Amino acid sequence: MSLNPAQLAYSSKFYDLPLIALKGDTAKSWISRGANFVVTVTTVNSGDVLCRDNSDEYVLIIPDTIGLSASIQAGEFNQVAAHDSLSIIPPGQSRIDFTGSGLVVRVFSSDAIDLINLAENSNHYIVPNPDIAPLIAWPDPIDGFKIRYYKLSDYSKGDSNMRVFRTAKLMINPLLKRVVPRDITKLSPHQHTDFEQGSLAISGIYVHHMRYPWGPDLNFWHADEAIEVKSPSLQIIPPKVLHTSRNVGDEHGYLIDIFAPPRVDFTVKNMVCNASEYPLPQELVDNKIRL
């Protein structure tokens, strides 16, 4: 006897997997999913185009690769997106044209059923994890749907390596790069009660440490794990699993954390960079939740 697969950590080691072609794209992608989100990592070159007709907002992240940029068109909206940026793309048809070469990331909610079905780990969720809260959308943006563009360097803080953004369904945290290996005396082991964490490594080598909870039935105990992965890769961390991550080696480490739906704790602690653009669910306002 053991935990079902969705209750165990999972590593999508993209560097060991084939790229696949997606409808509307001229460049190929890797695809992996969580319970409530799906991630594509795409290798683009100048002239490549990514097209999508999506039912809800999705997020585009262009890492800090010099010379890599994009021109985004979505309905009546247009935006030039430089490297080291995050853009929120509104529902409906969108087209992204690239200049330069490198990896780009798109994050979708699990409502992108076609992408969910193509994810390399789709079988991981045949039996759902009962601990994961369902994907329930928070309210639409205050000023309606449009392209929202953020130059990530504008949101760096001296006292934190976090830069948290959200949509109605997603929360994305493109952490500051770690230019030296993480200090092993300053790790941050913690756990989440009812949501997964996706940790997407874009550069560097990471070790993801996992410690599973013990229950009364020894048959369901699971040994500690220290999972070493290269980039690009996506680490799925289930609820209730004590975890922390550290970059190792000489290469700079760049990690993007992904959550769906948005985290309440980050929200009420005023950690969301674009909080003024998205209203809170009414129950949060009414109950004045404090964590």
N, C-alpha and C positions, 0 to 999 in steps of 0.2 A: 504494500500500500504506500501511496505517496501523495503529495499535493498535486492538484491538476496543473497542467502546463502554464496556464495564465496566472497562477500564484507563484511562479518561479521567475527569477530574473532571466532576461533573454538578451543575447548580444547579436545584433545584425552587423557582421563584419563585412562591410561593403567591399573592401579591398580584395576579398576572396570570392566575390559574387559577380556574375555577369551583369553588364548594363542591359537594360531593355528599352525598346522604343515605345513611346506613349503617343496616343492619337493627338495630332496637332503640333507635335514637337519635332524639330529637326535634329535635336541632340538627344542622346540616350541618358537614362536615369537608373539609379538604384531606388528601391521603394521598400519601406518598412512601416510598421504601424504599432500603435498602442491600442488600448480598448476604445478610446474616444478621439484619436487623432491619427493622421498618416503623414509621413515625411517622404519627400523626394529629394535626392541629391543628384545634381545633373552636372556633367562636364560639358561646358560650352566653349565655343570659339567664336570669333568675329563672324557675324552674319547669321548665327543661329537664332532661332525663333522658338519661343514656348507659347503655345496658345491653349486657352482653357475656357470652357463655358461652365462656370461653377455656380452651385445653388446658394452659396453663402460666401462670406469673406474668407480669404486666405492670406498667408504671409509670405513675402519674398525676402530673403536675406542674401545680400551680396557681401561676402567676406572682404577683408582688407587686402585684396590682391591688386596691386598697382596696375592700372591700365584697364581693369575690368569695370564696365558700366553697362547700363541698360536704359532703353527707352520703353516706358510702359504706356499702353493705351487701353483704357477700359471705359466703354461707353463714350460719354462726352469729355472724359478726363484724360489728361496726358501728364506724364512726369518723367523727367530724366533722373535716374537713380545712380549715384556714384558708388564706388567701392566703399566698404565699411558702412553699410546702410541697411535699414529695415523698412519695408513698405507693406502696407495693408491694401490688398486689392479688393474692390467691391464685388458683390455678386454679379453674375452675368458673364458676358464674353470679355476676355482680356487677351492681349497680345504683348509679349515682351521680346524686344529685339536687343541683341547683345553686341557689344564691342569689346574686344579683348578676350582672353582665355582664362579659365579657372573653374572652380566649383561654385555652384549656386544652390541655395536651399529653398524649397517651398514647403510650408506646413499647412495642412488642411484639417478640418474637422472630419470625424468619421462619417459625416453625411456624404462625403465623396466616395460613394459606394464602388464606383469603377476602380478607383485607386486602392481602396481597401482590399478588393478581391485580387489585385495584382501584387500586393505586398508579399515579400518573400517569407514572412512569418505569419501569413494569414491563418494557417492551421493551428497556431499557438492559441487562438481564441475560439476554437470550436466549442469548448466548454468555457463559458464566461467565468471570470473571477467575481464571486459574490460580494467581495469587499469594495469593489470599485463603484463609486457613485455614478449614476447615469449622466449622459451629456444633456444638460438643460441650458438653453441659451439664456444669457443675461440680456438686458434691454439693448435695442439698436442704438447706434451712435446718435448723439444729441442733434447734430447738424446733418444727418442723413448719410447715406453710403457714398463714398468717394475714395479716390486714392489718397492714402495717408503716408507721408514720407518722413523718415527720421534719419538724420545723419548721426550714427551711433556715438561718434566722438563728442557730440554736444551734450551727451547724457552721462558722461563719466564723472564719478565723484571720488574725491580723494580718500574718503573713509569707507568705501565699499567697492567691490568688484562686480556689483550687480547692476543690470540695466533692464528693468522689467517693463514689458509692454503687453497690452491685451486687446482682444477683440471681444465680441459678445460670447464667443465660444472657446477661445484659445488664450493662453498666457505663454509668452515667450521671454526668455531671459538670456540674451547673448552676453555671456560673462566677459569681462576684460581678459585679454590674453595673459597667461602666466609665462613670464620670460625666463624663469628659473624653476626647477622642480619644487613642488609644494613642500613646505616645512612639515615633516612628519610629526612634529610636536604641536602643530596647530591645525589638526584635522577637525571636521565638523560632523561627526556621526549623529544621525537623526532619522526619524521615520515619519511617515504620513499615514493618517488613519484610514482615509477612504479614496485616495487618488494615486494614480501612477505618476512616475516621473520618467520622462525620456531625456537622456543625456546624449546629445549629438556631438561627437568629437570631429572637428573639422581639420585640426592639425595637432600633432603631438602624439605621444603614447600615454595612455591612461591606465591606471589600475582602479577598478571599481570594487570596493570592499562591501560585502553583504553579510548580514547576520540575521538569520530567520528566527521568528518567535517560536518558543516552545509551548506546546499545549499538553493536556493530560495524556494524550495518546502518542506513545513513542513511535508508532508506525508513520506518523505524519511529521516527525522531526526532519530537518534538512540541515546538512553541514554548512558551516561558514564557507564563503567563496571570496577569492581575490582574483578577479577576472581582468587580465591584461589585454588591452586592445590597441590597435593602431588606428590611424585615421584614413579615410572617413569610416565612422562606425556609429551605430545607435545602440545605447544601452537602455533597456527597459527595466525599471525598478518598481516592483509591485508595492501596494500598500502594506503597511505594518512591518516591512523589512528594514532593519537598521542599516544605514548605508552612508558611505562617504567616498569621494573620488579624489585621486591625486595624479598629477602629471609627473612623469619620470623621464629621465634622459635629457639630451641637449636641445631638442626641438621645442620651440614655443608651443604651449598648449592652449587650444581655443575650444571652449565647450559652450554649447547652447542648450539650456534646459527648457523643456516643453511640458506643458500641463493642459489638460482639458477635462472639465470646464475650468474657468479661471479660479485661482486660489483665493479663498476668502481672507486668509491671514495676511498675505501680501497686500491685499486691497485695503483692509481696514487699518493697516499700519502705514498707509500712505507711501507705499513703495513702488507704485505704478507710474511710470513716466508720463503716460498719456491718459491718466485717469479723468481729466477734465472733459475728455471727448466722449466718454462712455458712462452713462448713468448706472448707478447701482440697482440691483433688484430691490423692489419695494420692501421685501421682508427684511433686508439688511438695514434699510433706512428706518423702518418701523421698530425693529427690535434693538437697534443700536448695538449690534453684536460687538463684543470685545473679546479678543483671544489672548 
